[in-house]
Amino acid sequence: MEAIVPAFLLALLAQPGDRPALLTAILADRFGRPLTVALVAGLAHGAGSLLAAWAGAAVAPTLTPEARSLLLAVALLAGAVTGMIRTRLPSRLDRWRFGPLFTPLLGVFVLALGEQTQFFTFALAAGGNPWLAAAGTTLGALVVAIVAAVLGEAGWSNLPLRWLRFASSALFLIAGTAIGLGALRLTG
């Protein structure tokens, strides 16, 4: 259970500032089926999280405990940096005619690949309990997707997402620095 809670919290903090949540809100408005779009977006996040967890589990045996902690620190610091960068509007996928199931599934999956939540999943999975890490990030992303879909694009865009990104980035920076210094044995 030790990986599921941090993974959930990291996804909950990271997802509002990422493009997949905005795409979920856009597609919920487009198809008029917010719950369906949100659940399918959660499924897309789950698939990406499973890939990241599998990769983390694959590299875990080659890492020392200090290297695993350092990997998590790097993921948190990278999340802090990317959280400070303004999120560009994702493609609205207007030309995609796959319906309310496959458009969000494919669109969110492709957009979420390489986002900070996947990196968090990878780092937590390398530290142990990869499938719990995947479950935690998937649940966190699903919560954000449901909120984004219910609010729709206008409601989601009216949230103070910029301030949330800055606050999350500050938390990631502090946690990443503390974990990194501990991994390098630079703290008492």
Protein Blocks (a to p, Z undefined) as FASTA:
>chain_A
ZZmmmmmmmmmmmmmmpmklmmmmmmmmmnopaklmmmmmmmmmmmmmmmmmmmmmmmmm
mpcfklmmmmmmmmmmmmmmmmmpccddddehlmpcgbjmlmmmmmmmmmmgopaklmmm
mmmmmngokllmmmmmmmmmmmmmmmmmmnommlmmmpcfklmmmmmmmmmmmmmmmmmm
mmnopaZZ
